[in-house]
Amino acid sequence: MNSDLPRGLTPGEIETYHRDGVVLLPGLFDQDWIGLLDQGLQANCENPTDRSRVWDRDPAGRTMFYDSQAWQGIAEYRKFIFDSPAAALAGQLMGASVINFYFDAVFVRSPGSQFATPWHQDEPYWSVEGYDTCTLWMPLVPVKKENALAYVPGSHRLDSVFYQYNFGDLNPDGKAGIDQVDFSHVAETAFPDIAADPQGFGVVSWDMAPGDCVAFNSRIMHGGSGKLAEDRDLRVFTTKWLGDDVRIKFRDCGMDPDHRAVMTERGLKEGQRPGTDLYPQIWRRH
C-alpha cells in the first residue's frame, strides 16, 4: 500500500479549504486503502467499543450506528492512521509543521435509513481547542450529494457561540447519557435553521465514490447526511487530525466525545499540546 499522496494538492484546493472551511478531494485513496477500511469497519460493527451508540432505530429496524476511538483495537484502522497518506494530506491542507492524530469515528446507516445528521459544529464538543483541526470524511460506498454530509462554506470563521445539539440523547438502545452536553449557559445564539433554507445558506455537498474524501475544518457548520433510498446504505470512516495551534480544553458545557478522563490518566492538562500514545504524532513537515 502506498503511503504517499497520489498527487500533490493544488494551490486552489488549499485556498478553498481555508476560505470555505471544506474541500472535496477526489481519488486520493486507492482501492487497497478502501478495502482495508472495509475490513476494519466490519470488525468494528461486529465488536463495537463501549463508546458505540445506535443513533436511530426506526419501526422497520433500520439503524444509524456510530462508534469512535476504536483504532487501538482494530489493526486495519491503525494501519490506515499510521501508514496512509491521510496525515500528510491534513498537514498540507492546514500548512502545519506537525500533525497528531485525534480520533476516528464511523457512521453506518442501513439501506433506506431516513435519519439525517443534525446540523452542528464539531469543535465546541471536543476536548481540544484550535483553528488547525481537520476531519477527513471518507465514504466506503458510493454516495449521492443529497445523501452526503453537507456544509455551510465560510461558517468556520463565525465568531458567535451557537447552541449545539446534544448527541448524547440519541440512543434508543439504552445508552443515552453518554457524553452529555448542555450549551444553554455558554451559547450566545440559537443554531441557524439551515435545513429550512439550504440554498439561502449556500449549502454544498457532492456525489462521491470510494477513494474520494472531503476535508473540513472542525468549526464549519455541517449536517444533513442520510435520508437514503431503499437500495442504498451508507458506510463512512472519518479521522480527525490536529495541527499546530491545538491545545487541550476541558469544557464546562460537556464534551462529546469526552476525553477528559483518558487525558488526565496520561498526565495531560488543559493548555497542553495533545500527545502521548493516545494522540500520536504521525507527520512532520520536512
N, C-alpha and C positions, 0 to 999 in steps of 0.2 A: 504494500500500500504506500502511496506517495504522500509524504508529509509536506511537500511544497505546494504552494498555491499554483493551480494550473495556468494562471496568467496573473500579471500584475494588475492591481486596481488602478483604474483611470483617475486622473485628477477630477473629472466630472463626478465620478461615484463618491469620492471622498468629500467633495464640495457639497453634494446632495445630502450626504449623511449629516454633515454639520449644519447645513441650512435647514433641512426638513426634519432632522432627527430620525430619519428612516430611509433606507435604500434597498431596492431589490437587486440581488446579485445572482444572476442565472449561472447554473452549471459549474459551481465551484467545488462540488464534492462528487467524486466518481462513484460508480455503482458498487465498488468494493466497500466504500465507507457507508453507503446506504444499506447494503446487505448486512454489514456488521451491526449497525444500529438497530436494524430489524430484529436480528437475533437477540440483542440486548433487551429490546423492548418486550419481546415475547417472554424472556426470563423475568423481567420486571413485573409484567402482568400476572405471571404465574406465582410469583413470590413477592408481593408488594412489601414495602417498608411500613413501619408503624406510623409514618407520616402520610400514607396514602389516604385518599378520600374518593368517594363517588360523589361528584358534584351534582349529579342529576340522575334520577331513575324514573322513567315515565310509565304509564299503565301497561304499555306493551313490553316492558323490560329493557328498553334501550337506555344506555347509560353514557355518562361522561366521566371517565376515570382520570384521576390526577395523582401523580406521585412526584416527590422531589428528594434530592440528596441521596439518590440510590447508587451513585457512581462507585462508592467504595466497596460495594458488594457485587458489582456487575462488571466482569472483565472487559466486555465489549465497550461499555461506557468509558472505562479507564483508558483503554487504548485510544479511543477517539479523542479524549481530552488531552492526553499527553503526546499523541503521535500525529494527529490530523493537522491540516492547515488552519484550524479554527482560531487558535490563539494568535497566530501571525496575522490572520485576517482582521481580528479585533484590534490588534496593535497598530496595523497600518491605517485602518479607518480612523482610529482615535488620535493618531500621531503620538502614541505613547512610547515611553522608554522601557517600561516593563509591563507585563500582563500577568495577573494572578487569576486563577480560576475561582469562581464564587460558588455556584451550584448548578445542578441540572434539574430540569423539570419536564415531565411528559404529560401529554394531553391526548386521550384516546376516546373517540366517540364511536358508538355503534352506528351501523348503517341506518339512516333515517332519523337520527337524533335531532331534535329541534332545539336543544339547549344552545343558547347564544351566550358568549362571554360578556359579562357586564363591562361597561366602559370604565376605565381606571388608568392610573399611572402606577408604575412599579416601585420606584424608589421610595415613596412615602411609606411603603410597607416594610422596607428592608432594614436589616441591622447594620447598614453602612450608609454613608452619605458621600456624594460627589457627582460632578458632571460626567466624569470619564468612566461611564459604565455602558456596556454593550451587550445586548442579547442577540443571539443567532437563533432564528425561528426556522426550523427545517421540517417540512412535511415529508413523510416517508411514503406517501401515496400521492397521486395527482389530486390537486385541489383547485376548484374554480374560484374566481375572485370574490364571488358573492358568499362563499363559504369560508374564505381565508380570513386570518386576522387582519383588521383594518386599522388605520392610523389617521390622526389629525396632524398634517405636516406643520411644523413650527411650534407646536404646543409644548415641546420640551423646554422652550425658553420663557414660558409664562411664569410670572413671579408669585401669583396668588397661590395660597394653600387651599386646596379643594377638599370637600368632604368625600372620602373614598368609601367604596363598597366593602362590606365585611364578608370576605370569602369564607371565614371560619364558620359561618352559619349554613354553608352549602354542604349538606350531607344527609341524605335520607336513611343512611345505614347506621346511625347511632354514634358517629364520630364528631358530631357538631361540638364545638367548643375548642377544637384545635386552633391555636394561633389566632385568638380573637383580637380584633382591632376596634377602636372607638375614636373616630376623628372629631367628635362633636365639640371637644374642648380646644381643638387646635385649628379647625377649619375656619377659613375666612369667608368662604362662599360655597354654595351648593355646586355639585359637579354638573357641568352642562349636559343638557339632554341631547346628546349627539345623534342618537338613534332617530329622533323626531325630525331631524333636518340634516342628513349626512351630506347632501350637496352644498348646503349653506356653510358647513364646517370644512368643506374641501376634502372630505374623507377619501383615502386612497387604499386600494388593495390590488392584488394581482392574481391571475392564473399562475399556478406554479406546478412544477414537476419535481419528482425526487432528484436531488442534486442541487436544486435551487435553494437559496436561503434569503431571508430578509434580516438585515441587521438594523437594530433600532436602539436609540438611547432610552434608558430606563425612565426618563422623565416625560416621555411622549404619551399623550392620551391614545389608548388603543382598546379594542374590544370588537364585539360583533361576530366573531367567527362562529360557525355552526349552521344550524337550520339546513341539514343535509337532505339530499334526495334519498329515496328508499334504497337505492342501489349503491350509495356512497358511504364509506366510512371515512374517518379522519384520524390519522396517527401522526403526532408531531413530537419531535425531540427538540428541546431547547437547551442552550448553555448560556450562562451568564459570566461575563468577563469584567475584570476590574483594572482600570488604568491608573494614571499617576496620582490624581488628586483624591482618591477614595480613602476614606477613613472610617473606622468603626463608630457607630452611633446607636445607642440604646434609646428607643422612643417610648415615652410615657403613654402614648396612644395605643401601644401594642405593635407587634411586628408579625409579618406573615411572608415567608417562614421566619420564625423567631429563633435566631442563632445565639441569643444571649447566654444560654446555659453552656453550650459547647464552646463558645468563645472564652467564657470565664474559666472553664475547666482547663483550657490550654494556656491560661495566663494572659489572654488578650484583653485589652482595656479600651474604653472609649478614647477616641482620638488617635489610636494607633493605626498603622497600616495593617490590613489583614494579611496573615501569613500562616506559618506552621504547615503541617501536612494536611490540614483541613482546607486551606486556601493556597495551594502551592503556586509558586511562580513557574509559569510554563514557557514564557517567551521574554526575551530581552533584545532590544534593538542593538545591532552591531555598531 
